[in-house]
Amino acid sequence: MKKIIFTGGSGEFGKVFKKLNFNKKNIYYPSSKIFDVTNVKKMEKFIKKIKPKFIVHAAAISRPMSLHEKKIEKSINTNIIGTSNIVNLCNKYKLKLIYFSTNYVYPPKSGNYKEHHALLPFNNYAWSKLGGECAVQMYKNSLILRICMTQKPFLYKHAYTNLKTNFMFHEDLAKVFFKLINKKGIINIGGPAQSVYNFAKRNNKKIKKKILKKTNKTLPLNSTMNIEKFKKIKN
C-alpha cells in the first residue's frame, strides 16, 4: 500500500483506527508537535521525509463545544487555517486528501440531508469544520467525509429520545475506511437515522431516557443524513 500520513492519531477515532491497523507499516501517526497544522514548515519537513501519497486529516479541535464560542481564534487557527495549510501542501506535493468533517454542517431541522443539499452549521464548531471544507472543496484530489460517530460503549447513563442522529461507533468506520480512501467528492458517513436513545439502548438496555430542550444551543435536534452513497460503497 502507498504511504499515508494520518493526523489525529491520539484522538478517539485515531486510537481505534491504529488498533485495527497496527500491522500496517505504511501508516504514519505524527504527533501535533511534529505535524503541527499551524506550522507549514514542520508539516512540509515531515512530508518530504515520509513521501506519502495520502493525508488523512482527522485531527481537529472538537469538544468541549463551548471552546469554539469562547476561544474562536483557537478554533479558527486549527480547524480552518490549519486545514487550509494541509490543502496547500497536498496541492504542492500532489497528495490525495481525506478530510473528516461533521454532520453538524447541515441545518438542524428536517433531516435526511444528501451530500448536495444546502448547509447551515448549527454552532461554531460546525462553522469551523465547514471553513475547513471550503478549502478542501477547492482541491479536486480530495474526499470530504461528513461523519456522525461516537465512542463504544456509549459514554452516558441517559440518552435523548427526541434528538435524531446517524450515530455509528468509531470501529464501524475504521473497519470499512479503506473502501473509501480512493473516492472523491463528499460522502455522508453514519448509521441509520434514529433517536440517540434507540441507538444507545442496543448496547445498554439500562440506558435512561432524557428529553433535550428545543431551546438548547449545543446540539441540533435533527441533522440526520441520507447515507445511501455510503451504504453502497461499504457493501
N, C-alpha and C positions, 0 to 999 in steps of 0.2 A: 504493500500500500504506500501511497505518497505521504510525505510528512505533513503533520498537522500541528499547528500551534493552537492550544485550547486555553482561552482566558477564563478566569473564574474557577479554576480547579479546586480552590478551597471553599467554594460555595456549596450549598446543599445539593444542587444538581451535579456539580462537578465531582463531589465526593462519591456519589452513586455511579456516575459515568466512569470514573477512574477504577472503582471496584470491579465493575463489569468488564473493563477493558485493560486490566492490569498486565496482561501478557502482550499487549501491543506496544512494541518498542518505538514505533514511529510517531507516537502522540506525545507532545511536549506540553507540560503544565507549568509555565513560568510564574513565579510569584509576582505580585504587583510591584515589588521593588525592582525586579529585573525587567518586567514588561509593563512599565507604568504608562497607562494610556494618555496621561497628560504630558509625557516626555517623549517626543518623537525620536530624538537621538538614541535613547535607550532601546526603544522598540526596534528601530532600524538596525541597531547593532546586533540584536538577537536574531532578527530575520536574516541578516547576512550570514550569521553563524550557522543557523539551522537549515536555511534554504527550503522552506516549506512550500507546499502547493495550496494549502488551505489555512485559513484562520477562522476558527470557531469563536465568535465573540459572545460569550455567555456572562462575562463579568459586568456588574453594574451595581450601583447603589440602589437598593430597593427598600427594605424595612430598616427602621420604622418609617411609615408613610409620612409622619409629621416632619421628618427631617427635610423633605422636599418642599415643605411650606416654610420652615424656619430658616433653612440654610440653602437658599436657591442657588447660590454661587457654587456650592459643592456638587449639587445635582447637575447643574449646567456644565461645569468643568469636566465631570466624569462621564455622565451619560450622553451628553450632546457633543461637546467639543472632543472628548476622548474617543467617541465612536467616529467622529469626523476624521480624527488623526489616523485611525486604523484604516478607514476607507481610502484616504490619500496614499497610505503605504501599500495597500493592496493594489491600487491603481498603478503605482510606480513599479512594483515588482511583479505585476500580473498574477496576483493570487486570488483564488476563489474565497469569497467571504460569506460566512453563515452568521447571521445576526439574530440574537434572541430578543424578541420584543414581547409584548403582552396583549392579552385580550382587552385590557383596560383602555386601549386606544379607541374602542368602539363606543357609541353612545350607550347610556345606561338604561335604556327604555324597552324597546320591543324585542331585542334578541334575534337569534338565528342569522347573524350577520355573515355575509360572504366576503371573500377577500377584496372584492371590488367596491364594496359599499362605503358610503361616506363615513368619515371618522369624526369623533368628538370626545377627546380624552376627559375622563371623569375627575382627575386630580393632577397635581403637579408631577407626581411620579409618572403617570401615563403621558403627560406632555413631554417629559424628559426622554421617554422611550420613543415617542413619535418624532422628537427632534433628531434622535439618532437614526430613525428610519428615513428621514428626509435625505440625509447624506448617503445612506446605503442605496436608496432608490436611484440616485444619480449614477451609481456604478453598476453596470449591466451584468458583470460576472459575480452576482450576489444572490443570496437567498435570505428572505426575511421570514422568521418563524414567529407567528403571534401565538404565544403559548399560555395555557392555563393549567398549572400543575402545582402539586403540594407534596409535603413530606409524608412518608409512611413509617409508622402509623400516624393517623390523624392526631394532631397535637392537642386538641381541645376537648373538654368534657361536654361542651354544648355545641350545637350546630344550628345554623339558621334554617328555618323551614320556608321562609319567603325570599331567600336570596338564591337565584338560579345561576348556575355556572357550568363550566365544562371541565371540572377538575379531573385530572388523572394524576397518578403518582409519578415521581421522578423516574423511577425504574422503568415505567411503561414507555417513556420516550427514549430513555437510554438504550433499551433493547432494540428499537427499530431505527435508531438515529442514522445508521449507515445506509438505510434505504432512501434517506432524504438528501444526503450530502451532495449529490450531483444534480439536484434540481435547482431551478432558478425561479425568481419572482417572489411570490408571497404564498405561504401556506398556513392556514389556521390549524393549531395543534391542541388537542384536548380529548376528553372523553365525551360520552353522551350528555346532552343538556339535561340537568336535573337540579333539584334543590341541594344545597350543601348538606342538609340533614340526611337526605336519601343516599347521597354519596358516602357520608361518614358511617352510617349505620350498617353498611355492607360488611365493614371490618370491625365494627364495635356496636354490638346490639344494645349496650348500656348507654349509648350516647343520648344526651338530653336535648330536648327541643328548646329553641330560642327564637324570638322574633326580632328582626332588625328594623329599627325605626326608619320610616321613609325620609325623615329629615336628616339622616346621618350624612356626613360629608367625607366618609372614609371609604366605603365600599359601594359599588354600583349594584342595584337590585337585580338588574338583568342585562348583562353584556355578553350573553351566550353567542357562540359562533356556529356557523354551519361548517361541519368538519368532513364533508363528503370527499373533498380532494385528498385529505389526509388518509381517510379510510381506504380509498382506492390504492394509494401508494403502499401503505403498510400491509395490505392484504394481497 
